[in-house]
Amino acid sequence: MFSKTCEYGIRAMIYIAKQSKNNVKVGVKDIAAGISSPEYFIAKILQELTRKGLLLSFKGPTGGFYLDEKALQCSIADIVRAIDGDKIFSGCGLGLDYCSESKPCPIHHEFKKIREDMSNMLNNTKLDEFHEKLAKDIGFLKR
């Protein structure tokens, strides 16, 4: 459903949100280890999210990536749009360019409902909602 880049981006942002709630700035190595991702790959994703204003970073010996209170209100949909664009929110389930209400693909109407439900869930889920689940070990970012 999401690209691998987007999956890593979402997991990294949730991990950083958890650390930020504990007032900790976190480095690329810790993030990569915390979400079981390749370090170089996650570094590029984090640079892009920082460039797009979804993530904050601080250089120096006490630096790292973090989220302030405003950034903790970022939705999962914001992350998806920043990395994968908005095709998942509006595209055809079969990937057809011509699919529309007037010329629907065979799964158009069923997929439209799924796409709307997913859009609502992703838009209404904020980063700061995961802290408690992770802290209580009822949600996990790696095996």
DSSP file (Angstrom, degrees, kcal/mol; ACC not computed):
  #  RESIDUE AA STRUCTURE BP1 BP2  ACC     N-H-->O    O-->H-N    N-H-->O    O-->H-N    TCO  KAPPA ALPHA  PHI   PSI    X-CA   Y-CA   Z-CA
    1    1 A M              0   0    0      0, 0.0     2,-0.3     0, 0.0    87,-0.0   0.000 360.0 360.0 360.0 -53.3    0.0    0.0    0.0
    2    2 A F        -     0   0    0      1,-0.1     2,-0.0     2,-0.0    78,-0.0  -0.716 360.0-105.1 -98.9 155.8    2.8    2.5    1.0
    3    3 A S     >  -     0   0    0     -2,-0.3     4,-2.5     1,-0.1     5,-0.2  -0.361  33.4-110.1 -68.5 160.9    6.2    2.6   -0.6
    4    4 A K  H  > S+     0   0    0      1,-0.2     4,-2.5     2,-0.2     5,-0.2   0.887 121.9  55.6 -59.5 -39.1    9.0    1.1    1.5
    5    5 A T  H  > S+     0   0    0      1,-0.2     4,-2.3     2,-0.2    -1,-0.2   0.919 108.8  46.6 -58.9 -44.6   10.3    4.7    1.9
    6    6 A C  H  > S+     0   0    0      2,-0.2     4,-2.8     1,-0.2     5,-0.2   0.901 109.7  53.4 -66.8 -42.0    7.0    5.8    3.3
    7    7 A E  H  X S+     0   0    0     -4,-2.5     4,-2.4     1,-0.2    -2,-0.2   0.943 112.5  44.4 -57.7 -48.5    6.8    2.8    5.7
    8    8 A Y  H  X S+     0   0    0     -4,-2.5     4,-2.8     1,-0.2    -1,-0.2   0.892 112.5  53.4 -63.1 -39.8   10.2    3.7    7.1
    9    9 A G  H  X S+     0   0    0     -4,-2.3     4,-2.4    -5,-0.2    -2,-0.2   0.916 110.3  45.8 -61.8 -44.7    9.3    7.3    7.3
   10   10 A I  H  X S+     0   0    0     -4,-2.8     4,-2.3     2,-0.2     5,-0.2   0.940 114.7  47.6 -64.1 -47.4    6.1    6.7    9.2
   11   11 A R  H  X S+     0   0    0     -4,-2.4     4,-2.4    -5,-0.2    -2,-0.2   0.910 112.5  49.7 -61.2 -42.2    7.9    4.3   11.6
   12   12 A A  H  X S+     0   0    0     -4,-2.8     4,-2.9     1,-0.2     5,-0.2   0.917 110.2  49.9 -63.3 -43.3   10.7    6.8   12.1
   13   13 A M  H  X S+     0   0    0     -4,-2.4     4,-2.4     2,-0.2    -1,-0.2   0.887 111.1  48.9 -65.2 -38.1    8.4    9.6   12.9
   14   14 A I  H  X S+     0   0    0     -4,-2.3     4,-2.1     2,-0.2    -1,-0.2   0.922 112.8  48.6 -65.5 -42.7    6.5    7.5   15.4
   15   15 A Y  H  X S+     0   0    0     -4,-2.4     4,-2.1     1,-0.2    -2,-0.2   0.929 112.9  47.1 -61.5 -46.3    9.8    6.5   17.0
   16   16 A I  H  X S+     0   0    0     -4,-2.9     4,-2.9     1,-0.2    51,-0.3   0.879 109.1  55.2 -64.3 -38.2   11.0   10.2   17.1
   17   17 A A  H  X S+     0   0    0     -4,-2.4     4,-2.1    -5,-0.2    -1,-0.2   0.918 107.1  50.1 -60.6 -43.2    7.6   11.2   18.5
   18   18 A K  H  X S+     0   0    0     -4,-2.1     4,-0.7     1,-0.2    -2,-0.2   0.932 113.8  44.7 -60.4 -46.1    8.0    8.8   21.4
   19   19 A Q  H ><>S+     0   0    0     -4,-2.1     5,-2.2     1,-0.2     3,-0.8   0.887 111.1  54.1 -66.0 -38.5   11.5   10.1   22.1
   20   20 A S  H ><5S+     0   0    0     -4,-2.9     3,-2.0     1,-0.3    -1,-0.2   0.856 100.9  58.6 -65.6 -35.4   10.3   13.7   21.8
   21   21 A K  H 3<5S+     0   0    0     -4,-2.1    -1,-0.3     1,-0.3    -2,-0.2   0.764 107.2  49.0 -64.1 -23.1    7.6   13.1   24.4
   22   22 A N  T <<5S-     0   0    0     -3,-0.8    -1,-0.3    -4,-0.7    -2,-0.2   0.189 122.3-111.4 -97.3  14.2   10.5   12.1   26.8
   23   23 A N  T < 5S+     0   0    0     -3,-2.0     2,-0.4     1,-0.2    -3,-0.2   0.857  72.8 138.8  58.3  40.2   12.4   15.3   25.8
   24   24 A V      < -     0   0    0     -5,-2.2     2,-0.4    -8,-0.2    -1,-0.2  -0.956  46.6-148.6-118.4 131.3   15.1   13.4   23.9
   25   25 A K        -     0   0    0     -2,-0.4     2,-0.4    37,-0.2    41,-0.2  -0.808  25.1-151.6 -90.6 139.8   16.6   14.3   20.6
   26   26 A V  B     -A   65   0A   0     39,-2.4    39,-3.3    -2,-0.4     2,-0.1  -0.924   3.3-135.7-125.0 139.9   17.6   11.1   18.7
   27   27 A G     >  -     0   0    0     -2,-0.4     4,-2.2    37,-0.2     5,-0.2  -0.372  30.7-104.4 -87.8 167.4   20.3   10.4   16.2
   28   28 A V  H  > S+     0   0    0      1,-0.2     4,-3.0     2,-0.2     5,-0.2   0.885 118.2  54.6 -58.4 -43.5   20.1    8.5   12.9
   29   29 A K  H  > S+     0   0    0      1,-0.2     4,-2.3     2,-0.2    -1,-0.2   0.918 110.6  45.4 -60.0 -43.9   21.8    5.4   14.3
   30   30 A D  H  > S+     0   0    0      2,-0.2     4,-2.5     1,-0.2    -1,-0.2   0.887 113.7  49.5 -67.2 -38.6   19.4    5.1   17.2
   31   31 A I  H  X S+     0   0    0     -4,-2.2     4,-1.5     2,-0.2    -2,-0.2   0.946 111.1  49.0 -64.8 -47.7   16.4    5.7   14.9
   32   32 A A  H  X>S+     0   0    0     -4,-3.0     5,-2.3     1,-0.2     4,-0.7   0.915 115.4  44.2 -58.3 -44.3   17.6    3.0   12.5
   33   33 A A  H  <5S+     0   0    0     -4,-2.3     3,-0.5    -5,-0.2    -1,-0.2   0.881 110.8  55.6 -67.7 -37.5   18.1    0.5   15.3
   34   34 A G  H  <5S+     0   0    0     -4,-2.5    -1,-0.2     1,-0.2    -2,-0.2   0.721 120.7  28.0 -69.8 -21.8   14.8    1.4   16.9
   35   35 A I  H  <5S-     0   0    0     -4,-1.5    -1,-0.2    -3,-0.3    -2,-0.2   0.288 107.4-115.7-121.8   9.1   12.8    0.7   13.8
   36   36 A S  T  <5 +     0   0    0     -4,-0.7    -3,-0.2    -3,-0.5    -4,-0.1   0.961  66.8 138.2  54.7  58.6   15.0   -2.0   12.2
   37   37 A S      < -     0   0    0     -5,-2.3     2,-0.2    -6,-0.1    -1,-0.2  -0.913  63.2 -90.1-129.0 157.8   15.9    0.1    9.1
   38   38 A P     >  -     0   0    0      0, 0.0     4,-2.4     0, 0.0     5,-0.2  -0.494  35.1-136.4 -66.1 132.7   19.0    0.6    7.1
   39   39 A E  H  > S+     0   0    0      1,-0.2     4,-2.2    -2,-0.2     5,-0.2   0.911 100.4  48.0 -59.5 -48.4   20.9    3.7    8.5
   40   40 A Y  H  > S+     0   0    0      1,-0.2     4,-1.6     2,-0.2    -1,-0.2   0.910 113.0  49.1 -61.8 -42.2   21.7    5.3    5.2
   41   41 A F  H  > S+     0   0    0      1,-0.2     4,-1.7     2,-0.2    -1,-0.2   0.922 112.0  47.0 -64.0 -46.0   18.2    4.9    3.9
   42   42 A I  H  X S+     0   0    0     -4,-2.4     4,-2.7     1,-0.2    -1,-0.2   0.851 106.8  59.1 -67.9 -33.1   16.5    6.4    7.0
   43   43 A A  H  X S+     0   0    0     -4,-2.2     4,-2.1    -5,-0.2    -1,-0.2   0.915 106.5  47.3 -60.8 -42.7   19.0    9.3    7.0
   44   44 A K  H  X S+     0   0    0     -4,-1.6     4,-1.8     2,-0.2    -1,-0.2   0.893 112.2  49.8 -65.7 -39.8   17.8   10.3    3.5
   45   45 A I  H  X S+     0   0    0     -4,-1.7     4,-2.3     1,-0.2    -2,-0.2   0.923 110.8  49.2 -64.4 -44.6   14.2   10.0    4.5
   46   46 A L  H  X S+     0   0    0     -4,-2.7     4,-2.2     1,-0.2    -2,-0.2   0.865 108.0  54.2 -65.9 -36.6   14.7   12.1    7.6
   47   47 A Q  H  X S+     0   0    0     -4,-2.1     4,-2.6    -5,-0.2    -1,-0.2   0.920 110.1  47.5 -60.9 -43.0   16.5   14.8    5.6
   48   48 A E  H  X S+     0   0    0     -4,-1.8     4,-1.9     2,-0.2    -2,-0.2   0.908 111.5  49.2 -66.4 -42.3   13.5   15.0    3.3
   49   49 A L  H  <>S+     0   0    0     -4,-2.3     5,-2.2     2,-0.2     6,-1.1   0.857 112.7  48.8 -66.0 -34.4   11.0   15.2    6.1
   50   50 A T  H ><5S+     0   0    0     -4,-2.2     3,-1.5     4,-0.2    -2,-0.2   0.923 109.7  51.5 -68.3 -44.8   13.1   17.9    7.8
   51   51 A R  H 3<5S+     0   0    0     -4,-2.6    -2,-0.2     1,-0.3    -1,-0.2   0.850 109.0  51.4 -59.9 -35.0   13.3   19.8    4.5
   52   52 A K  T 3<5S-     0   0    0     -4,-1.9    -1,-0.3    -5,-0.2    -2,-0.2   0.427 117.9-113.1 -86.0   1.6    9.5   19.6    4.1
   53   53 A G  T < 5S+     0   0    0     -3,-1.5    -3,-0.2     2,-0.2    -2,-0.1   0.572  89.0 108.8  84.6   9.4    9.0   21.0    7.7
   54   54 A L  S   <S+     0   0    0     -5,-2.2     2,-0.3    -6,-0.2    -4,-0.2   0.681  79.1  40.3 -88.7 -18.0    7.5   17.9    9.3
   55   55 A L  S    S-     0   0    0     -6,-1.1     2,-0.3    -9,-0.1    -2,-0.2  -0.955  70.8-144.1-134.3 146.6   10.6   17.1   11.4
   56   56 A L  E     -B   66   0A   0     10,-2.1    10,-2.4    -2,-0.3     2,-0.3  -0.827  14.9-169.9-110.3 150.2   13.0   19.3   13.4
   57   57 A S  E     -B   65   0A   0     -2,-0.3     2,-0.4     8,-0.2     8,-0.2  -0.983   9.9-161.2-139.3 153.6   16.8   18.7   13.8
   58   58 A F  E     -B   64   0A   0      6,-2.0     6,-2.0    -2,-0.3     2,-0.1  -0.995  16.5-142.6-135.1 125.4   19.5   20.2   15.9
   59   59 A K        +     0   0    0     -2,-0.4     3,-0.2     4,-0.2    -2,-0.0  -0.465  54.1  54.1 -87.0 159.4   23.2   19.9   15.1
   60   60 A G  S >  S-     0   0    0      1,-0.2     3,-1.9    -2,-0.1    -2,-0.1  -0.492 101.1 -48.1 112.9 179.3   26.0   19.4   17.6
   61   61 A P  T 3  S+     0   0    0      0, 0.0    -1,-0.2     0, 0.0    -2,-0.0   0.765 139.0  37.8 -62.6 -27.0   26.9   17.0   20.4
   62   62 A T  T 3  S+     0   0    0     -3,-0.2   -37,-0.2     2,-0.0    -2,-0.1   0.141 102.1 110.1-107.0  19.9   23.5   17.3   22.0
   63   63 A G    <   +     0   0    0     -3,-1.9     2,-0.3    -6,-0.0    -4,-0.2  -0.074  27.5 120.4 -86.7-174.2   21.7   17.3   18.7
   64   64 A G  E     - B   0  58A   0     -6,-2.0    -6,-2.0   -37,-0.1     2,-0.3  -0.913  62.0 -47.8 148.2-171.2   19.4   15.0   16.8
   65   65 A F  E     +AB  26  57A   0    -39,-3.3   -39,-2.4    -2,-0.3     2,-0.3  -0.703  59.5 155.0 -94.4 146.1   15.9   14.8   15.4
   66   66 A Y  E     - B   0  56A   0    -10,-2.4   -10,-2.1    -2,-0.3     2,-0.4  -0.973  34.1-129.2-159.8 169.3   12.9   15.8   17.4
   67   67 A L        -     0   0    0    -51,-0.3     2,-0.1    -2,-0.3   -12,-0.1  -0.995  17.8-148.2-127.7 133.2    9.3   17.0   17.2
   68   68 A D     >  -     0   0    0     -2,-0.4     4,-2.1     1,-0.1     5,-0.2  -0.311  43.9 -85.7 -87.0-178.5    7.9   20.0   19.1
   69   69 A E  T  4 S+     0   0    0      1,-0.2     4,-0.4     2,-0.2    59,-0.1   0.878 130.4  49.0 -58.4 -39.5    4.3   20.2   20.3
   70   70 A K  T >4 S+     0   0    0      1,-0.2     3,-1.4     2,-0.2    -1,-0.2   0.936 111.6  48.4 -65.1 -45.9    3.1   21.5   16.9
   71   71 A A  G >4 S+     0   0    0      1,-0.3     3,-1.7     2,-0.2    56,-0.2   0.799 101.1  65.0 -66.4 -28.6    5.0   18.8   15.0
   72   72 A L  G 3< S+     0   0    0     -4,-2.1    56,-1.9     1,-0.3    -1,-0.3   0.672  94.0  62.3 -67.5 -15.3    3.5   16.1   17.3
   73   73 A Q  G <  S+     0   0    0     -3,-1.4    -1,-0.3    -4,-0.4    -2,-0.2   0.381  76.4 123.1 -89.5   3.5    0.1   17.1   15.9
   74   74 A C    <   -     0   0    0     -3,-1.7    53,-2.2   -20,-0.1    54,-0.2  -0.400  60.0-131.2 -61.8 137.9    1.2   16.0   12.4
   75   75 A S  B  >  -C  126   0B   0     51,-0.2     4,-1.3     1,-0.1     3,-0.3  -0.536  16.1-117.5 -89.7 160.6   -1.0   13.3   11.0
   76   76 A I  H  > S+     0   0    0     49,-2.1     4,-2.4    46,-0.8    47,-0.2   0.856 117.8  60.4 -62.3 -33.9    0.1   10.1    9.4
   77   77 A A  H  > S+     0   0    0     45,-1.9     4,-2.8    48,-0.3    -1,-0.2   0.866  98.6  56.7 -61.5 -36.4   -1.5   11.4    6.2
   78   78 A D  H  > S+     0   0    0     -3,-0.3     4,-2.0    44,-0.3    -1,-0.2   0.904 109.0  46.3 -61.0 -40.9    0.9   14.4    6.3
   79   79 A I  H  X S+     0   0    0     -4,-1.3     4,-1.7     2,-0.2     5,-0.3   0.921 112.0  50.5 -67.6 -44.6    3.8   12.0    6.3
   80   80 A V  H  X>S+     0   0    0     -4,-2.4     4,-3.1     1,-0.2     5,-0.9   0.929 111.8  47.7 -59.7 -46.4    2.3    9.9    3.5
   81   81 A R  H  X5S+     0   0    0     -4,-2.8     4,-0.8     1,-0.2    -1,-0.2   0.890 110.1  52.9 -62.8 -39.0    1.7   13.0    1.3
   82   82 A A  H  <5S+     0   0    0     -4,-2.0    -1,-0.2    -5,-0.2    -2,-0.2   0.826 124.3  25.6 -66.3 -31.3    5.3   14.3    2.0
   83   83 A I  H  <5S+     0   0    0     -4,-1.7    -2,-0.2    -3,-0.2    -3,-0.2   0.883 138.1  19.0 -99.8 -50.3    6.9   11.0    0.9
   84   84 A D  H  <5S-     0   0    0     -4,-3.1     3,-0.4     1,-0.3    -3,-0.2   0.514  96.9-129.1-103.1  -6.8    4.5    9.2   -1.5
   85   85 A G     << -     0   0    0     -5,-0.9    -1,-0.3    -4,-0.8     3,-0.3  -0.435  41.8 -64.3  83.8-166.8    2.2   12.1   -2.7
   86   86 A D  S >> S+     0   0    0      1,-0.2     3,-1.3    -2,-0.1     4,-0.8   0.258  97.0 107.7-107.8  13.4   -1.5   11.9   -2.6
   87   87 A K  H >> S+     0   0    0     -3,-0.4     4,-3.9     1,-0.3     3,-0.9   0.862  75.8  60.0 -59.1 -35.9   -2.2    9.2   -5.1
   88   88 A I  H 34 S+     0   0    0     -3,-0.3    -1,-0.3     1,-0.3    31,-0.1   0.768 106.6  48.6 -63.8 -23.8   -3.2    6.7   -2.3
   89   89 A F  H <4 S+     0   0    0     -3,-1.3    -1,-0.3     1,-0.1    -2,-0.2   0.596 131.5  14.0 -91.0 -12.9   -6.0    9.2   -1.4
   90   90 A S  H << S+     0   0    0     -3,-0.9    -2,-0.2    -4,-0.8    -3,-0.2   0.500  97.3 109.4-138.5 -10.0   -7.3    9.6   -4.9
   91   91 A G  S  < S-     0   0    0     -4,-3.9     2,-0.2    -5,-0.2     6,-0.1  -0.196  71.2 -95.0 -77.6 165.5   -5.9    7.0   -7.2
   92   92 A C    >   -     0   0    0      4,-0.3     3,-1.1     1,-0.1    -1,-0.1  -0.501  25.6-129.2 -74.4 142.3   -7.5    4.0   -8.9
   93   93 A G  T 3  S+     0   0    0      1,-0.3    -1,-0.1    -2,-0.2    -2,-0.1   0.716 112.5  42.7 -65.4 -21.3   -7.3    0.7   -7.1
   94   94 A L  T 3  S-     0   0    0      2,-0.1    -1,-0.3     0, 0.0    -2,-0.0   0.365 116.6-113.3-103.9   1.5   -6.1   -0.9  -10.4
   95   95 A G    <   +     0   0    0     -3,-1.1     2,-0.4     1,-0.2    -2,-0.1   0.709  61.1 156.3  77.0  19.8   -3.8    2.0  -11.2
   96   96 A L    >   -     0   0    0      1,-0.1     3,-0.6     2,-0.0    -4,-0.3  -0.662  37.8-152.1 -85.7 132.5   -5.8    3.1  -14.3
   97   97 A D  T 3  S+     0   0    0     -2,-0.4    -1,-0.1     1,-0.2    -2,-0.0   0.814  93.7  50.9 -70.0 -31.3   -5.4    6.7  -15.4
   98   98 A Y  T 3  S+     0   0    0      2,-0.0    -1,-0.2     6,-0.0     5,-0.1   0.523  77.5 122.7 -88.8  -5.5   -8.9    6.9  -16.9
   99   99 A C    <   +     0   0    0     -3,-0.6     2,-0.3     3,-0.1    -7,-0.1  -0.358  33.7 137.7 -63.1 131.2  -10.8    5.6  -13.9
  100  100 A S        -     0   0    0      3,-1.0     8,-0.1    -2,-0.1    -2,-0.0  -0.928  68.9 -85.6-158.5 177.4  -13.5    8.1  -12.7
  101  101 A E  S    S+     0   0    0     -2,-0.3    -1,-0.1     1,-0.2     8,-0.0   0.873 129.8  43.2 -60.8 -37.1  -17.1    8.3  -11.6
  102  102 A S  S    S+     0   0    0      1,-0.2    -1,-0.2    -3,-0.0    -3,-0.1   0.716 129.1  26.9 -84.0 -20.2  -18.2    8.4  -15.2
  103  103 A K  S    S-     0   0    0     -5,-0.1    -3,-1.0    -3,-0.0    -1,-0.2  -0.551  87.0-176.6-138.7  70.3  -15.9    5.7  -16.4
  104  104 A P        -     0   0    0      0, 0.0    -3,-0.1     0, 0.0    -5,-0.1  -0.349  23.6-125.1 -76.3 148.5  -15.2    3.4  -13.4
  105  105 A C    >   -     0   0    0     -9,-0.1     3,-1.5    -2,-0.1     4,-0.3  -0.311  44.0 -90.3 -75.0 172.1  -12.9    0.5  -13.3
  106  106 A P  T 3  S+     0   0    0      0, 0.0     4,-0.1     0, 0.0     3,-0.1   0.755 128.1  34.2 -60.2 -25.5  -14.3   -2.9  -12.2
  107  107 A I  T 3> S+     0   0    0      1,-0.1     4,-3.0     2,-0.1     5,-0.3   0.267  85.1 114.9-111.1  12.4  -13.5   -2.3   -8.5
  108  108 A H  H <> S+     0   0    0     -3,-1.5     4,-2.3     1,-0.2     5,-0.2   0.894  77.0  42.2 -51.2 -54.9  -14.0    1.5   -8.5
  109  109 A H  H  > S+     0   0    0     -4,-0.3     4,-1.2     1,-0.2    -1,-0.2   0.880 118.1  45.0 -68.8 -38.3  -17.0    1.8   -6.1
  110  110 A E  H  > S+     0   0    0      1,-0.2     4,-1.5     2,-0.2    -1,-0.2   0.916 115.7  47.2 -68.6 -42.8  -15.7   -0.8   -3.6
  111  111 A F  H  X S+     0   0    0     -4,-3.0     4,-3.1     1,-0.2     5,-0.2   0.836 103.7  62.5 -69.2 -32.2  -12.2    0.7   -3.6
  112  112 A K  H  X S+     0   0    0     -4,-2.3     4,-2.3    -5,-0.3    -1,-0.2   0.913 104.4  47.7 -58.6 -43.6  -13.6    4.2   -3.2
  113  113 A K  H  X S+     0   0    0     -4,-1.2     4,-2.4     2,-0.2    -1,-0.2   0.922 113.2  47.5 -64.5 -44.6  -15.1    3.3    0.1
  114  114 A I  H  X S+     0   0    0     -4,-1.5     4,-2.6     1,-0.2    -2,-0.2   0.922 112.2  50.2 -61.6 -44.9  -11.8    1.7    1.3
  115  115 A R  H  X S+     0   0    0     -4,-3.1     4,-2.4     1,-0.2    -2,-0.2   0.888 111.0  48.8 -62.0 -40.9   -9.8    4.7    0.1
  116  116 A E  H  X S+     0   0    0     -4,-2.3     4,-2.4    -5,-0.2    -1,-0.2   0.911 112.0  48.5 -66.5 -42.7  -12.2    7.1    2.0
  117  117 A D  H  X S+     0   0    0     -4,-2.4     4,-2.4     2,-0.2    -2,-0.2   0.919 113.5  47.1 -62.5 -43.6  -11.9    5.0    5.2
  118  118 A M  H  X S+     0   0    0     -4,-2.6     4,-2.8     2,-0.2     5,-0.3   0.914 111.0  51.6 -65.0 -42.3   -8.1    4.9    5.0
  119  119 A S  H  X S+     0   0    0     -4,-2.4     4,-2.6     1,-0.2     5,-0.2   0.921 110.5  48.6 -59.9 -45.5   -8.0    8.6    4.3
  120  120 A N  H  X S+     0   0    0     -4,-2.4     4,-1.9     2,-0.2    -1,-0.2   0.928 113.0  47.6 -60.8 -45.9  -10.1    9.3    7.3
  121  121 A M  H  X S+     0   0    0     -4,-2.4     4,-0.6     1,-0.2    -2,-0.2   0.938 115.2  44.3 -61.8 -48.0   -8.0    7.1    9.5
  122  122 A L  H  < S+     0   0    0     -4,-2.8   -45,-1.9     1,-0.2   -46,-0.8   0.868 115.3  48.0 -67.9 -37.2   -4.6    8.5    8.3
  123  123 A N  H  < S+     0   0    0     -4,-2.6    -1,-0.2    -5,-0.3    -2,-0.2   0.810 115.0  45.4 -71.7 -29.8   -5.9   12.1    8.5
  124  124 A N  H  < S+     0   0    0     -4,-1.9     2,-0.6    -5,-0.2    -1,-0.2   0.442  93.4  89.0 -95.5  -0.4   -7.3   11.7   12.0
  125  125 A T     <  -     0   0    0     -4,-0.6   -49,-2.1    -3,-0.4   -48,-0.3  -0.884  61.8-164.3-103.0 116.9   -4.3    9.8   13.5
  126  126 A K  B >   -C   75   0B   0     -2,-0.6     3,-1.8   -51,-0.2     4,-0.2  -0.680  28.3-117.7-100.8 153.1   -1.7   12.1   15.0
  127  127 A L  G >  S+     0   0    0    -53,-2.2     3,-1.4     1,-0.3     4,-0.3   0.834 110.0  61.5 -57.7 -36.4    1.9   11.3   15.9
  128  128 A D  G 3  S+     0   0    0    -56,-1.9     3,-0.4     1,-0.3     4,-0.3   0.554  87.8  75.3 -73.4  -3.1    1.4   12.0   19.6
  129  129 A E  G <  S+     0   0    0     -3,-1.8     4,-0.4   -57,-0.2    -1,-0.3   0.650  88.4  58.6 -78.7 -15.1   -1.2    9.3   19.9
  130  130 A F  S <> S+     0   0    0     -3,-1.4     4,-2.4    -4,-0.2     5,-0.3   0.640  79.3  86.4 -91.6 -15.3    1.3    6.4   19.8
  131  131 A H  H  > S+     0   0    0     -3,-0.4     4,-2.6    -4,-0.3     5,-0.2   0.909  91.1  46.0 -53.4 -49.9    3.4    7.3   22.8
  132  132 A E  H  > S+     0   0    0     -4,-0.3     4,-2.1     1,-0.2    -1,-0.2   0.902 111.6  50.8 -65.0 -42.2    1.3    5.5   25.3
  133  133 A K  H  4>S+     0   0    0     -4,-0.4     5,-2.9     1,-0.2     6,-1.0   0.912 114.4  44.4 -61.8 -42.3    0.9    2.3   23.2
  134  134 A L  H ><5S+     0   0    0     -4,-2.4     3,-1.1     4,-0.2    -2,-0.2   0.900 112.4  51.6 -69.3 -40.2    4.7    2.1   22.8
  135  135 A A  H 3<5S+     0   0    0     -4,-2.6    -2,-0.2    -5,-0.3    -1,-0.2   0.844 113.6  44.5 -65.0 -33.7    5.4    2.9   26.4
  136  136 A K  T 3<5S-     0   0    0     -4,-2.1    -1,-0.3    -5,-0.2    -2,-0.2   0.345 112.1-119.7 -92.7   6.2    3.1    0.2   27.6
  137  137 A D  T < 5S+     0   0    0     -3,-1.1    -3,-0.2     2,-0.2    -4,-0.1   0.858  82.8 117.0  55.7  39.7    4.4   -2.3   25.0
  138  138 A I  S   <S+     0   0    0     -5,-2.9     2,-0.3     1,-0.2    -4,-0.2   0.285  75.6  42.9-112.2   6.2    1.0   -2.7   23.3
  139  139 A G  S    S-     0   0    0     -6,-1.0     2,-0.3    -5,-0.1    -1,-0.2  -0.980  73.7-164.0-146.2 143.2    2.4   -1.3   20.0
  140  140 A F        -     0   0    0     -2,-0.3     3,-0.1    -3,-0.1    -6,-0.1  -0.953  23.8-166.9-135.1 149.0    5.7   -2.1   18.4
  141  141 A L  S    S+     0   0    0     -2,-0.3     2,-0.3  -107,-0.2    -1,-0.1   0.478  82.2  16.8-108.7  -9.0    7.9   -0.6   15.7
  142  142 A K              0   0    0      0, 0.0    -1,-0.2     0, 0.0  -106,-0.1  -0.959 360.0 360.0-153.6 168.6   10.2   -3.6   15.3
  143  143 A R              0   0    0     -2,-0.3  -108,-0.0    -3,-0.1  -107,-0.0   0.474 360.0 360.0 -73.7 360.0   10.3   -7.3   16.2
